[in-house]
Amino acid sequence: MTQAVVEVGARLRYDGRVWRLAVLEGARATLVTDEGASAVVLLPYLFAHPSFEVEGGPVPGRVPPFGLLEALPVEVRERALAWQRHVREVETGFPDSVGQGVPREQFDPATRSLAQRERAKAEELTAAGWAASAATVRRMRARYRSEGLWGLVDGRAVRERSALGRADERVVAAVRKVLEGQRERSTGTLVRLRRRVGWLLEEEYGAGAVALPPASTFNRLVHAVADGQGLLGTAAQRRWHASRPAPPFTPTVALRPGELVMLDSTPLDVLAVLDDGVTGRLELCIALDVATRSICASVVRPVGTTSVDAAMLLAQMVVPTAMRPGWDEALSMQRSVIPYERLIALDARLEQAAARPVIMPETVIVDQGRVYVSASFVSACESLGVSVQPVPPANGPAKGNVERTFRAIADGFSQYLPGHTGSDVSQRGVAAEQDACWSLAQLQELLDEWVICGWQERRHEALRHPMMPQVAISPNEMWAALVAVTGHVPVPLSADDYVELLPLRWLAINDYGVRFGYRTYDHPGLNPYRRRRSPQEDKNGRWEVHHNPYDPNRVWVRLSEGWLEVPWVHAEAVRRPFTAFTFDYVRRTVERREGREEHEAAIAQALDALLRRASQGLGSRRERTVAARPRRPRR
């Protein structure tokens, strides 16, 4: 093959203009135009530029695609190599590139013309059974000059075959249109799909104008069109594929503890024994630090995470985990790889702490669940100076780290507990409910212990020490390495901070006090503020009130002098702790016969009666289940 030669005086095309090569000096070329403009360009940059071309010169040779050649069948590759030897012999007299020896007489360029050599090669190949004419030899020479060895490959062997075969394009378009139209619909069969495609073809082209292929052929066509496109599968799979962001995906990277913290909830595959022997499903909420893969906080609650659970995750992160009675000393921070002596000099709270990092989040990544985008949770984050970053809806890859952690908890913790249910009904044993023996509080303590010894001390392949990148390390080791660089600033959480993390409402202070959730709260401290407007004009003069759904006996009202704890006026009538869920259940069962105040007193009496019956194991199963909803400890 003739290669293009770049020499002084050559005319080049580069960057949309025609240049003449005036000077070659090492790796630099000086170019000038007919108008007098000049430029100095490095030769590697000049040759690599997509617009570079030698004007009037031969087409540059191409490097053969060696990978594609290796993938060809052996007989196809051997025939292309044989053609290469024949073409070389026609052009140079030698079948190889070395050029040693004496050319054969009929292919000697010194005595035979090119046309004679082509005829001689055609006769030789025909005698060998190839049935090649002189025109064929000439065509193969041209392909070899322009495409190299790849040009000599039999095109039938490299022709790409369509996955759709010879299917009618109208049928293919109809299949794709029907699949797109049923993306949001409930999952159906291929029989239904085939009928809808037939109806669509009749509407567009008329009855009998386009024939549907047989059922088996149609089914193969559907898979050829839909596989990998998210157009088949369950409704959930199709919705997930439709909401999936376009690749390539950028991995979530954090370089310091707390830079990114993922918050999420998932059902815990364990049945727990709630109060008074009632079993129920649970939900697990965790906070995962991306930089260290540490589970900074974990809360086990009945199914139905609330904003107060999410807010308590934040509070739990910045408070050291205390050693519990009965825990082995090996679980203490003092016995771990964490630099305990240096940290305790900065934060005295770590003296009796367990070996779980204390991390102040900078940004929390949450999904679009109403719990994590609620005003109370966002307010809790703002009060701690934490930024909230929601991910797009139904975007699992955006929270891949926490999703993998949930799987690790299911594999390393949940499946070993009595009452394990599996991830769905098909995996549940017949005696799962009878096997359940752990209470909610016991499961919470077991999980906390497992996080410290089974997760924080386990090596994680995604964690690498900055100075030893080939060694996988544990979350605690990663935190020890990073905290030595970033430092540790303790963030103590006061009683006021706890109140700030609770859900809030904006309410008026009336003569009777504060009322919401069909409960009235009152305190003498409200006297100077009754029927007065708050300084918050954008809230229509209402006052900021925080409440705890797990302890409806009191609320907190922000006044000019600070927080005022205001009790429920009927708190003394209910002698047992309860939740807002239990109160609302009782309120719906008590018929209103008199005024509001009398009705509220009747609800309190009915609530106390229900709690008393449930504590004695009496009442219906529904009443005992409602009364058994766990209560969050009071502060």
Salt bridges, closest charged atoms under 4 A:
GLU25 OE1 - ARG28 NH2 3.50
ASP34 OD2 - ARG11 NH2 3.34
GLU55 OE1 - ARG11 NE 3.19
GLU55 OE2 - ARG13 NH2 3.00
GLU89 OE2 - ARG104 NE 2.86
GLU89 OE1 - LYS121 NZ 2.83
GLU91 OE2 - ARG141 NE 3.17
GLU91 OE2 - ARG145 NH1 3.79
GLU105 OE2 - ARG112 NH2 3.68
GLU118 OE1 - ARG138 NE 3.15
GLU118 OE2 - ARG141 NH1 2.68
GLU124 OE2 - ARG104 NH2 2.93
GLU124 OE1 - LYS121 NZ 2.80
ASP154 OD2 - ARG156 NH2 2.90
ASP168 OD2 - ARG170 NH2 2.95
GLU180 OE1 - ARG183 NH2 3.16
GLU204 OE2 - LYS177 NZ 3.50
ASP227 OD1 - HIS223 ND1 3.30
GLU259 OE1 - ARG256 NH1 3.70
ASP264 OD2 - LYS399 NZ 2.90
ASP275 OD2 - ARG631 NH2 2.69
ASP309 OD1 - ARG301 NE 3.75
ASP309 OD1 - ARG632 NH2 2.57
ASP347 OD2 - ARG349 NH2 2.80
ASP347 OD2 - HIS488 NE2 3.45
GLU362 OE2 - ARG256 NE 2.93
GLU403 OE2 - LYS399 NZ 3.27
GLU433 OE2 - ARG621 NH2 3.63
ASP448 OD2 - ARG324 NH2 2.88
GLU461 OE1 - ARG464 NH2 2.83
GLU500 OE2 - ARG558 NH2 2.82
ASP511 OD2 - ARG531 NH1 3.82
ASP522 OD1 - ARG530 NH2 2.72
GLU537 OE1 - ARG533 NH2 3.44
GLU544 OE2 - HIS546 NE2 2.63
GLU544 OE1 - ARG558 NE 2.68
ASP551 OD2 - ARG554 NE 3.00
ASP551 OD1 - ARG634 NE 3.42
GLU565 OE2 - ARG554 NH1 3.04
GLU591 OE1 - ARG593 NH2 3.45
ASP608 OD2 - ARG575 NH1 3.23
ASP608 OD2 - ARG612 NH1 2.68
GLU623 OE2 - ARG613 NH2 3.07
